[in-house]
Amino acid sequence: MWSIASLTSRPSFRRLAGAAAAVVALGTTSGCTVPIDAVAGISVTADGHLLGVMLVCGHRIDGATLYVYNDNPDKTADVGSWTADHSLKTGLATWTLDSPTSGWSTTESLTPLKAGTTYTLYGWTKDDSWSSVEVSFTLSDRDRLTPGKVRYDRVTDNGDAEVTLPMAEFKAKACKDM
């Protein structure tokens, strides 16, 4: 019979134990992603104000955040955040990003946007149960938008592609693109 002491002196057991420890460490440090059930987009008003657009496909979204991504997570910066007064249910919602909108509370006021910077807007729930496909844009992308058009990231088997569609077409197609 083998004793525990004799098993621990075997190189193969040590390798197995080391591998098991590595798997446990990896499992405890890797994060899970939040399921996606909405599509974020941007548009503009007739007077040029930036609009957040959120199409909820089946569950709910509680708010949205606009941020500047950085490879160093400590340098990723939120530049605006909004919370819906009531969870957004299936359907389309819009709100102006630079001024208060009925039905929305500004959690973090929008900081001035800068040319040459890429911004990303995404939707979230307070309990991290659902999120949205995010949309990335620059001020040049915003300047090419016209009222009634929505820019969003279409997710396909070949990757993501930024698309601009009329609002009605966005509403009809974006959830099917997920």
Residue pairs with C-beta under 8 A, 6 or more apart in sequence:
7 13
8 14
34 124
34 125
34 128
34 129
34 130
34 131
35 129
35 130
35 131
36 130
36 131
36 132
36 133
36 178
37 56
37 57
37 58
37 59
37 61
37 130
37 131
37 132
37 178
38 54
38 55
38 56
38 57
38 59
38 61
38 88
38 123
38 130
38 131
38 132
38 133
39 54
39 55
39 57
39 132
39 133
39 152
39 153
39 170
39 174
39 175
39 177
39 178
40 52
40 53
40 54
40 64
40 121
40 122
40 123
40 132
40 133
40 134
40 135
40 152
41 52
41 53
41 54
41 55
41 121
41 135
41 150
41 151
41 152
41 170
41 174
42 50
42 51
42 52
42 53
42 121
42 135
42 137
42 141
42 142
42 145
42 150
42 151
42 152
43 50
43 51
43 53
43 94
43 145
43 147
43 148
43 149
43 150
43 151
43 167
44 50
44 51
44 142
44 145
44 146
44 147
45 51
45 96
45 147
46 147
49 96
49 97
49 98
49 99
50 96
50 97
50 98
50 113
50 142
51 94
51 95
51 96
51 97
52 64
52 66
52 82
52 94
52 95
52 96
52 97
52 121
53 92
53 93
53 94
53 150
53 152
53 167
53 170
54 61
54 64
54 88
54 92
54 93
54 94
54 123
54 132
55 91
55 92
55 170
55 171
55 174
55 175
56 88
56 89
56 90
56 91
56 92
56 93
56 123
57 90
57 174
57 175
57 178
58 90
58 175
59 90
59 129
59 130
60 87
60 88
60 89
60 125
60 130
61 84
61 87
61 88
61 123
61 124
61 125
61 130
61 131
61 132
62 83
62 84
62 87
62 88
62 124
62 125
62 126
63 81
63 82
63 83
63 84
63 107
63 123
63 124
63 126
64 81
64 82
64 121
64 122
64 123
64 124
64 132
65 78
65 80
65 81
65 82
65 108
65 121
65 122
65 124
66 78
66 79
66 80
66 81
66 97
66 110
66 119
66 120
66 121
67 76
67 77
67 78
67 79
67 119
67 120
68 76
68 77
68 79
68 117
68 118
68 119
68 120
69 76
69 118
69 120
69 136
70 76
70 77
78 108
79 108
79 110
79 111
79 113
79 119
80 97
80 106
80 108
80 109
80 110
80 111
81 106
81 107
81 108
82 95
82 97
82 104
82 105
82 106
82 107
83 104
83 105
83 107
84 93
84 103
84 104
84 105
85 103
85 104
85 105
86 103
87 125
88 123
92 167
92 171
93 103
95 101
95 103
95 104
97 110
98 110
100 106
113 119
113 139
113 142
114 139
115 138
115 139
115 140
116 138
116 139
117 138
117 139
118 136
118 137
118 138
119 136
119 137
119 138
120 134
120 135
120 136
121 134
121 135
121 137
122 131
122 132
122 133
122 134
122 135
123 131
123 132
124 130
124 131
124 132
125 131
133 152
133 153
133 155
133 178
134 153
135 151
135 152
135 153
135 162
136 153
136 162
137 151
137 162
141 151
141 162
144 164
145 151
145 164
148 166
148 167
149 164
149 165
149 166
149 167
150 164
150 165
150 166
150 167
150 170
151 162
151 163
151 164
152 162
152 163
152 165
152 170
152 174
153 160
153 161
153 162
153 163
154 160
154 161
154 162
154 163
154 174
154 177
155 177
155 178
156 177
165 173
